[in-house]
Amino acid sequence: MKRERQLGIIYSAPMGLWLTIFFLIPISIIVIYSFLKKGLYGGVEWQFTLKAYQEMFNPAFLKVLWRTLWVSVVATAITLLLALPCGYAMARSRHQIFWLALIIVPFWTNSLIRIYAWIAILSSEGFINELLLSLGIIKESLSLIYNQQAVITVLVYINIPFAILPLFTTIDKFDFQLLEAARDLGATKRKAIFKVLLPSIRSGIITALIFTFIPIFGAYTTPLLVGGKDSYMIGNIIVDQVTKTRNWPLASAFSLIITLLSTLGVIWMLVSGMQDKAKGVVK
Amino acid sequence: MLGGDGKRLKGFDVKVENVSRAFGDFKALDDVSIEIKRGEFFSLLGPSGCGKTTLLRIIAGFDNPDSGSVLLDGKNILHLPPEKRPVNTVFQSYALFPHLSTYENIAFPLRLKKIGEKELDAKVQEYLHLVQLEGHETKKPSMLSGGQRQRVAIARALINEPNVLLLDEPLSALDAKLRQNLLVELDHLHDQIGVTFIYVTHDQSEALSVSDRIAVMNHGKVLQIGEPFEIYENPATDFVARFIGETNLFPAVVRKCVPLHDYFLTTLYIEELESEILVTDYDNLPVGQHVSFTVRPEKMKITTDKPTHVSKDINLFRGIIEEPIYSGFQSKYYVLLDNGTIMKVIQQHANYMDEGPEIEWKEQVYVSWSAEDGYIVEVVDS
């Protein structure tokens, strides 16, 4: 028994070490820095202050925070609305492996490169504009890029696999006879989906929600590359505070907000998962 | 009678007319016509893949036939979506909604109708009572036993007051003992509420014990429709004879056909038995006609001593016990006849040791049956 416990410690040591070095220590640094005074040329001075948190209430930052929230909600909503029918179609398809491959293959390409591909598609001399011009549908190039719509479009594109995959897995395990039962008992197609399918795949929807909302909320490259002046998000502010303004405590405070938000989301996911289990929902 | 207030739900008659349904090359239903009477307990019986479930799905509205029509109370229902048909289904896997409690599962059809909370509650209570599930209202389906789940499924299917209740192998997921109890309950329920039941099963004993009438199906065709005793005692085809109960079945040729009272005493030659046998039949069959002959194992007698006073219409064969199978209330013997054919014989043990000592392995026995107990099941064209 005692020997087993010792072995357990040995087995879990690499993971523990890894999490300590690459997760616990950095998070602690961020927490500590956010309560310190900013150094003149970056870095921090070891003096406790709440200044960083006070600075967050600067109207300019609040505006960005508000925009980040708005962009995240819209992009997440669009992602889920597109991912749900996708996941459903995949679960009901006979060629599941094929569709899964189509979703996974783009992961083999660096996301930065895929964002650049979107620049090639959306820019004023890009694919869409060239096509529409050559077809004579438009006379002048449309401004499809460097605005908030472009940011949302690309965010949806980048994150949709993280929504489709959990949705697909839960819908795949869903007993489709339940839909027939609902129809049999008097529900229309629509009602059967809203009253039976959606409640039954709740855990998948929550997972998809969190898997998309968190990365979108912390997005940095997408708004930087395809966004304009009006599409700055928290992620960009953090980078600016670290590299340009050199206000590390403020950058830490913003990072902490994102981390806390993500943690709350994950806790919500775990709790609702446990509730489902208690209810006996087969996952 | 329902809930003690004496009202009966109205059962509709169901007419299936020339329904065909193919999945690719596979003919699930091949020109099937069935007439089910108002309030009848009607079973569709057949092996898996015989088309019985496809027919049920067509009546429920989950599938559409390639041709033919389905009439409920004289009206064609094929153009109606499932939710508009006065038909409800008890699914094989029950299909209870896992996220809803027993109460909410049963209330589901009423919630869709948006009726008042008070009326809804009264009705749900009534059906909870009908299926004896009081006290389980708040439990989720996963907390219920198989039998309880089945009751929820039945209550949920009945609360809409359908005119026809479809049951798709509702007992197949339960163990044998529970199955027997629930079968009796289903039968009572049917008598109580007066709704037409269409019961799909592959289990012949289930079908025989509760049905008013049975349609035996195979390869998408209806082979025979009749009351349980007709199907058992007078099977229309080889398949029906083999599928319903156990039987000994042989191809045979008519040798002689003599009228006797209101039937014909027919002499058949059975090549496998290298012998002629006697059987009574209602048809005057021409000499040389190829037929199938069958005799049920429980209709045969097995004795260790050669029976004395053998009357003229008794068929008698000698053999040795190849394999005795004792199962308490009866014994089944595989008897290897002198001519090398195996016959199945079942002996009931109504009175212990009444038929003498237990017959043993490799013992010589005599197998006999009367001409009235065999049947000619199918006239084979040749």
Interface residues (C-beta under 8 A of the other chain):
Chain A: D175 Q177 L178 E180 A181 A182 R183 D184 L185 G186 A187 T188 K191 K195 V196 P199 S200 R202 K279 G280 V281 V282
Chain B: A60 G61 F62 P81 P82 E83 V87 N88 T89 F91 S93 A95 L96 F97 P98 H99 F108 P109 L112 K113 K140 P141 S142 M143 R156 A157 N160
